[in-house]
Amino acid sequence: MDMGLVVALTAIIFILLIFSAYFSMSEMTFSTVNTIKLKKLDSEGVSNAAKAISLTEDFDKFLTTVLVGNNLVNIAASTTCAMLFTEQLLPGNPGLATVLATIVMTLLILTFGEILPKTLAKRNAERYALKLVNSLSMFVTIFYPLSWAFVKMGNFLTKKEDEDAAPTLTEDELVVMINEIEEEGTLEKTESDLIKSAITFDDTKLSEVYIPRVDIVAVSKDVNMDELKDIFIHTGYSRIPVYHENIDRIVGVVNAKDFYRRYVENDNFNIIDIIRQVQFFDVSTNIDEVLNVMQRTKVHMAVVLDAFGGTLGIVTLEDLIEELVGEIWDESDDITLPVVREADGSYTVLGDANIFDVMEDLGLDFDPGEYQDYNVSGYIQYVTGKIPRRGAVIELDGVTVTVLSTKGRRVKDAKFELKPDAQNSEES
């Protein structure tokens, strides 16, 4: 046995294990690093953050470089260890020497070349990314011919499409990410709800938020001013639509501020003198488009039209903003929440509440079938096939619905009682 050679071979194995740990740590670091955090660090002027971001943007070339380097040093370490055992430590028993060399290198590479460095890298990805990026950039340059060839080969074999055309993060994935951040406690629930509302805002249609035709308080353009004053007083509304002949021909909106200013001054005026413009939108229009138009034209009320050009309902600027921030109550409003949990575990639900939101709040999977609208009252009528009456009971998947009261031909409110299986699922 040549002790000098044994020491030299052991030193070589030790150095190669260090490189193995280095490449493994680099792989895990840049596979798990949060690019958003790196961009934040770069905006704060942190050194090497921009280089780290650049490395993550060409991940295929980086990963090929790391894998080539890791495999080269692992193979070299295994070969050196086999040489150490077969030629120096156990020269008379090559079979046993090979087995021992395999066992020793497997344990060393797994422990010090893979598991430990990757565990450390995952826990401190951003910190290690800043430390490793300079040396990694050097290896990327050294191994460029090999990495270029492997990347081209991989693209050819997998017929890789242009990834630039695909979004890096979809809206659904972003919502899931926000939910996870909320669970971690970084975001408050109110902050999380606001962000998710903003994300889904442009996907919401007017059909989900408008005030239906039967609930519209409107006046004819021939109304006298004393009648209009009484309507403003009794409704408490700040704006009232004005129609010509019938409600399908809304011609504008009258503002309480404009009316009272002229009325108090005992001015001789009629409604035409104070009528303001109103916008018209199809029911399928996205509410973000409606909001943009209202902001641009300084109009606070819009008429929602059906497929035949008739008045389906109205929507106000407040209705649109509430889709972002939730219900907005003023001093004169009677606060009525769409879903209220009662002491007995049941839920009192308003008839004009969104049936999809209600089922989501109750933790139930919901299949609307062919129902095309959104409110609870309409869905109850769709399921029963008739105008619901007070006390009517409807059995749905996971929930029993009892009509508590009606107004005209609509359900005013209903009681939702979870069935035992659904109750257990909600509690779990």
Buried (B, 14 or more C-beta within 10 A) or exposed (E): EEEEEBEEBBEBBEBBBBBBBBBBBBBBBBBBBEBEEBBEBBEEEBEBBBBBBEBBEEEBBBBBBBBBBBEBBBEBBBBBBBBBBBBBBBEEEEEEBBEBBBEBBEEBBEEBBBEBBBEBBBEBBBEBBBBBBEEBBEBBEEBEEBBEEBBEEEEEEEEEEEEEEEEEEEEEEBBEEBEEBBEEEEBEEEEBBBBBBEBBBEEBBBBBBBBBBEEBBBBBBEBEBEEBBEBBEEEEEBBBBBBEEEBBEBBBBBBBEBBEEBBEEEEEBBBEEBBBEBBEBBBEBBBBEBBEBBEEEEBBBBBBBEEEEEBBBBBBBEBBEBBBEEEEEEEEEEEEEBBEEEEEEBBBBBBBBBBBBBBEBBBBEBEBEEEEBBBBBBBBBBBBEEBBEEEBEBEBEBBBBBBBEBEEEBBBBBBBBBBEEBBEBEEE
